[in-house]
Amino acid sequence: MAKWLPILLLVFSNVFMTIAWYGHLKFPHAPLVKVVLISWAIALIEYCLAVPANRLGHAHYSAAELKTMQEVITLVVFAVFSTLVLKESLTLNHLIGFGCIGLGAFFIFKGPF
């Protein structure tokens, strides 16, 4: 379970960060100062999850692997958030781009050659 805990923490941290960074787009008329302060409060929760995820994860994964996991998780969380919450479409070019990043992640975890 210890090897999966950092991944789980990264997933939850990414949910909070995605809400912090993009949730305010649902409220375009909210004052910017208010949006920034609320986003910072949400991001604090993200940090409280991401820092332990990386600290615990480094016992099992390299820093490059942790960062790669972070980016792949970010894309998945963002794709779900943007379609379900922001009601934006994912197009073929988005999927191809995400696939290229996924291919990069494959090579990070397959190495060294």
Summary of the structure (lengths in Angstrom):
residues: 113
radius of gyration: 15.7
end to end distance: 28.5
largest distance: 51.7
contacts: 301
relative contact order: 0.15
helix: 79%
strand: 0%
